[in-house]
Amino acid sequence: MTAKIKVITQFIVVCLFTISCKHSDEHKYHTVIDKIEANTVEYKGEISSDIYNETIKKVEVIDSDFKFLIPERKSQIVSYKCSECHSQPLEKLKEHKVGEKAAHWNIKLNHAGPETMNCTTCHNKNDFDHLQSLTNSSIDFNFSYKLCSQCHQKEFKDWKGGAHGKQLGGWAPPRLSNTCVNCHNPHNPKFEKRWPVRFNTTVEKERE
Amino acid sequence: MSETNKKWYSLNLNRSKKSESCGCGSNSGGCNSDKPKDGFDQIMDISMSRRTAFTKITAGLLIGAGAVSSSCSIIGSDESKEKSAMEWEEYFKGNYKLMTDEEKDKSINRLVRSYELNHGKKINISSKNAEENVLFGYAFNISKCQGYMDCVNACVEENNQDRTSEMQYIRIHEMKDGKGFNFEEADDNYYHEVPADGHFYMGTQCFHCDNPPCVEVCPVQATWKEKDGIVVIDYDWCIGCRYCMAACPYDGRRFNWKTPEVPEEEVNKNQHYLGNRLRKKGVMEKCTFCIQRSREGKNPACVEACPTGSRTFGNLLDPNSTIRWILDNKKVFRLKEDLGTEPKFWYYMD
């Protein structure tokens, strides 16, 4: 008799456990990270950023696992190709004649120090239509990020991933991100101080 | 009419049976009951006690009387008749969460038409539903924000916020270096050259929690979490009790103390029912991740306006999205994580 009761009690306890531990709603997650991990799927939906970026000429960045678009640069540089003016060697151009218009007179290099950088750190004095790396290999103006990434490796890594810089158009694929020189002037890369565009006078009054 | 496919919400005071939020048992997204009823059928075709009946009749009396007097009047113009007919139907429409797509369209047509009658301009209101395999999230780089407030301006313009009361969804807090996130000492209404030396800047807005306390406390279920993670408000169902405002631990919600005024030429005519359509006095509103933009694939206005790239928006479920890279590779954190609200708004540093 007692054995019977014991078995029945055990049975009830087991039943209770199974009932109480069973999740009533299988779509409930403990954290949002669990939810994201459980539902991760490459987005192949209808929505695309293409229509918002139609007017921008693009080139593709392919670097290790990353593949995305950046705005094309050369067509945006007013006086490209540089060789249209730079037809003579730099030494010759330096002999400035009276009445001749001086070019680039307004460019002041404010990027690292003079010990680290001068014009020819990036510009190739023998081939004006291309940039050059620290080891004198040629870099296309469209892919100037390769130049920047020589020193700014941490920023480069973040930019490739999307933690640095800015995605254009929308969140939907295909990804089009600004390249370094779309936000930073390479000759003066730091963001300037300025006044905020807005001041909330109502809040100010309320808090007086 | 059974308890499960009704089209309104009632307070469950002292009633023994605790029903699920809606027929499908989901507390997010819409749900389509078998036999949808539109317009005043939702309200009229029910059995109720004498007392409730009288309450409802009294509530509807004013608008009813107005509608009857103008629609039966011989001198009333066609336009005013149409207007009052629309007001009548709008008054008795159901909760957006429970509307079928057809009902949504009908309501939107009425809203568009009534704006046209009142202002003589066409607007475009969308009722686009959440996309499959999309969960929206946001990341904010506190090392990059310079405090320019371009985001605030863009938000005000995009979302048709009231211009005179200067209510804003976004706050930018200027914090002293070395003091941590000290909101008590932070200044969210600075006006001097930025970035100020020895300070950093961080923005707050609605964090679209995955476990939103504001949704929990709403007595009329006028606010809920959509399938793509956006916490939205049905402005026509909100009763303005501000429980949600009190429940939000992040100061993410705003109340309309007056009818919002936007100069006609500045009205953003690209609208969403749950987003930036013109609100009325006495209802709640807040950031909706610019639902009218994000559901079309665009970034919210604040992300687009930011000149520093501090703001990243994207699909958390897509392993190739930039926001996922940030979550996987940067040292991210959220505000008041211990509350268990699970905000979908992460902060990180370079």
Interface residues (C-beta under 8 A of the other chain):
Chain A: D25 T31 V32 I33 K35 I36 N39 T40 V41 E42 Y43 K44 G45 E46 I47 S48 S49 I51 Y52 K154 D158 G161 G162 A163 H164 G165 K166 Q167 G169 G170 W171 A172 P173 R175 S177 N178 C183 F191 K193 R194 W195 P196 V197 R198 F199 N200 T201 T202 V203 E204 R207
Chain B: G25 E131 E132 N133 V134 L135 F136 A139 N141 K144 Q146 G147 Y148 M149 D150 V152 N153 S165 E166 Q168 D188 N189 Y190 Y191 H192 E193 V194 P195 D210 N211 R293 S294 E296 G297 K298 N299 C306 P307 T308 G309 T312 F313 G314 N315 L316 L317 D318 P319 N320 S321 T322 I323 W325 I326 L327 N329 K330 E342 K344 Y348 D350
